[in-house]
């Protein structure tokens, strides 16, 4: 568990005098034959930037982060990298499924990222891409990063649903994957815990946090134990808190400090 460098980093960073610019864009998805909204939060700089893809939770949308945690604009000013918040649908879990309306893995990897890198002044290397999110989005961020380590160098999760199997009847998951008792192998293949074997040594830097009163705390703790057993380096932070915006408004400070260290490790010793 490594949190002290993040605490130090938070304490020494000062707010910029610049003002973040917030755009809402529509990105066409050929895979799903529709336009999908995304909020883009940009620091005012002409320099090529790194990008953090920040995913919302179940029943949320692209505007959740900027509306419910508005100080994220201050964090973008402070850390000077772009944040992109795509709409992931009400209950997509950021998977590709047989349903043509649920191709969100393809959307983010093959449609959203190319759009961002063609439209904005950003760096296009994996070392300049990170992904994180809350709840369903925490699952989505880790799931996509594990499956696309050629795309992302850094990944995180806050209050993530990192193992869906204990929740077989929740959040419409069975509508996407089928009933778990009949499709257990599919459920395992579509959960973060079922994809840890994909992690290449030293390939991904990971930051996972969860509140101690969160119903996802046991599966996050299990993920931490499994990563430790597999000798996979990661940052793990637990704080008092429930599965709510009061917690996420605090946890995003630590998440974004982590990604700043990743994007510019010269600022604070590794």
PyMOL commands that set and color helices and strands:
alter all, ss='L'
color gray80, all
select helices_A, chain A and resi 4-12+64-68+72-79+104-119+126-128+136-147+165-167+173-177+184-189+192-198+217-229+245-263
alter helices_A, ss='H'
color red, helices_A
select strands_A, chain A and resi 21-29+34-42+51-55+82-86+129-133+154-158+205-211+235-239
alter strands_A, ss='S'
color yellow, strands_A
deselect
rebuild
show_as cartoon
